[in-house]
Amino acid sequence: MFESDMKEKKFGIVEMEDTDSLTLNRFIEHLYFGTVTDSPIDLDSAVALYKIAHRYSILDLIKYSRQILVHNMIAGIVMKCYSLQTFVWR
């Protein structure tokens, strides 16, 4: 990108318009330090993090965000089952 004849080389700026600043900060933090310290991460943030990690093939960040997604899905299912159980056993 910075070595070929692209606008990023000319201006020295990479624009990522489809990523919010919080997700981008988490992504860069992970690239530099290998961790994401800004937690807990909610479901929407995990989806955004998963998308950018997948786009740039950052495998450990894909795995991390996938774990958050699965955990949130499981928690959501448990809560729905619990609410159904309390409804059924009235």
Backbone torsions as a table, in degrees:
resi	resn	phi	psi	omega
1	MET	NA	-47.9	179.6
2	PHE	-87.0	-10.7	-179.5
3	GLU	-99.7	-23.1	178.9
4	SER	-91.2	175.3	-176.6
5	ASP	-86.1	71.0	-179.5
6	MET	-120.9	165.2	-177.9
7	LYS	-61.8	-30.0	178.5
8	GLU	-61.8	-37.0	177.9
9	LYS	-70.0	-42.8	-176.9
10	LYS	-63.4	-44.6	-175.6
11	PHE	-99.6	-14.7	-179.1
12	GLY	71.3	24.6	-177.9
13	ILE	-131.8	136.3	173.3
14	VAL	-110.0	119.4	179.4
15	GLU	-95.2	130.9	178.4
16	MET	-126.1	76.8	-172.5
17	GLU	-71.4	-20.0	-177.5
18	ASP	-94.2	12.0	-180.0
19	THR	-126.5	130.2	178.7
20	ASP	-75.2	162.6	-173.3
21	SER	-65.1	-36.8	179.9
22	LEU	-64.8	-44.1	178.4
23	THR	-64.2	-42.4	179.3
24	LEU	-63.4	-40.4	176.9
25	ASN	-62.2	-43.4	178.0
26	ARG	-63.7	-41.0	179.1
27	PHE	-61.7	-49.0	-179.7
28	ILE	-65.2	-41.3	177.0
29	GLU	-57.4	-43.4	179.2
30	HIS	-65.1	-39.9	179.1
31	LEU	-62.2	-41.5	-177.8
32	TYR	-80.3	-41.2	-171.0
33	PHE	-113.7	-11.2	179.3
34	GLY	77.9	10.7	-180.0
35	THR	-140.0	166.8	170.6
36	VAL	-124.3	106.3	-174.5
37	THR	-89.5	-16.6	-179.3
38	ASP	-82.0	90.0	-178.2
39	SER	-136.7	163.8	7.6
40	PRO	-75.7	154.2	-179.2
41	ILE	-105.9	126.3	-179.7
42	ASP	-78.9	175.6	-174.4
43	LEU	-62.2	-45.1	-179.9
44	ASP	-63.3	-40.1	178.3
45	SER	-66.9	-37.3	178.0
46	ALA	-65.0	-38.9	177.1
47	VAL	-63.5	-46.2	179.7
48	ALA	-62.7	-41.4	178.9
49	LEU	-66.3	-39.8	177.4
50	TYR	-61.8	-42.9	-179.0
51	LYS	-61.6	-47.4	-177.8
52	ILE	-70.8	-35.9	177.4
53	ALA	-64.6	-40.6	178.9
54	HIS	-67.9	-41.1	-179.6
55	ARG	-58.9	-38.9	-177.5
56	TYR	-103.7	10.7	175.3
57	SER	54.3	47.3	176.1
58	ILE	-94.5	91.7	-167.3
59	LEU	-60.4	-42.9	-178.8
60	ASP	-69.6	-29.6	176.2
61	LEU	-75.2	-33.1	173.1
62	ILE	-60.7	-47.1	-179.4
63	LYS	-62.3	-44.5	-179.8
64	TYR	-60.5	-50.1	-177.9
65	SER	-68.8	-33.0	176.5
66	ARG	-63.6	-39.7	178.5
67	GLN	-62.2	-40.1	178.0
68	ILE	-64.6	-42.9	179.1
69	LEU	-61.4	-47.0	-179.7
70	VAL	-62.9	-44.2	179.2
71	HIS	-59.0	-44.8	179.7
72	ASN	-66.3	-36.8	178.0
73	MET	-65.5	-43.9	179.5
74	ILE	-63.2	-45.1	179.3
75	ALA	-61.5	-40.2	178.6
76	GLY	-64.5	-41.5	178.7
77	ILE	-65.1	-43.3	179.2
78	VAL	-60.6	-44.0	-179.8
79	MET	-64.2	-39.7	178.2
80	LYS	-66.1	-41.4	178.1
81	CYS	-64.3	-40.2	178.9
82	TYR	-62.9	-44.6	-179.6
83	SER	-66.2	-35.0	176.2
84	LEU	-67.0	-41.4	-179.5
85	GLN	-62.7	-42.3	179.7
86	THR	-68.3	-30.0	177.0
87	PHE	-70.8	-44.2	-176.1
88	VAL	-68.8	-36.7	-173.4
89	TRP	-93.5	23.4	177.6
90	ARG	-74.4	NA	NA
